[in-house]
Every structure is written in structure tokens, then in C-alpha cells.
């Protein structure tokens, strides 16, 4: 498949209520498409920080002894229905 470099929510008035909702949901959608947890986490952390030049300020990296910004998620193995921008639905194995 095509490599994923950066993942974002693309939140706007039309997507906020249904399709995008949050970065966590967008990450779930990418996992449901078969991307590894490592690929998805890198695409929402290190890759975007490097793309906009803020990686050197501690964004997108967790290194011992360095300052960092972090959010902790728990991936739960249970079926979860997701919807794309066209209204197509798919059941993901986890969320």
C-alpha cells in the first residue's frame, strides 16, 4: 500500500459532527485500513512536527531526558463502527 506520511483530522464545520470528530477517531480509521500502530502514531506525531519544523522544540518525540508533549491513548480490542466522508460504514476490530 501507499505509505502514510502525515495524518490529520481535516476538521471543519461539515466534518465535525460525523466523519472526523477527533484525531483519535481518524487514527482508528487508519488502523482499520491496515496501518500498523507504529505507522499511525508516527504519522500524527514525528512526521507532522518535522514537516512544520517544530521537532527540535520537543514536538513529535519522546526521548529520555528531553522535554516532550504527549497524549496517552489506549487501543481497545472491540468492534467499532466507523463512517467515512461519503457515508460508507465499516466495522473496525479495535478503537
HUMOCOR-V232239 format. One line per field, one symbol per residue. ss: DSSP state (H for helix, E for strand, - for the rest). phi: phi as a letter, one per 30 degrees, with the letter a starting at -180 (. if undefined). burial: b if it has 9 or more other ideal C-beta (glycine too) atoms within 8 Angstrom, else e. Layout:
# HUMOCOR-V232239
ss: ???
phi: ???
burial: ???
This chain:
# HUMOCOR-V232239
ss: ------------HHHH------HHHHHHHHHH----HHHHHHHH-HHHHHH---HHH----------------------EEEE-----EEEE---
phi: .ddccbcbdhdaedcddbddhadedddddddddjddeedddddcbddddddcicedcjdibbbeicdbcbbcbcdcdaebdbbcdcidcbcddab
burial: eeebebbebeeeeebbeeebbebebbbbbbbbeebeeebbbbbbbbbbbbeeeebeeebbbeeeeeeeeeeeeeeeeeebebebeeeeeeebebe
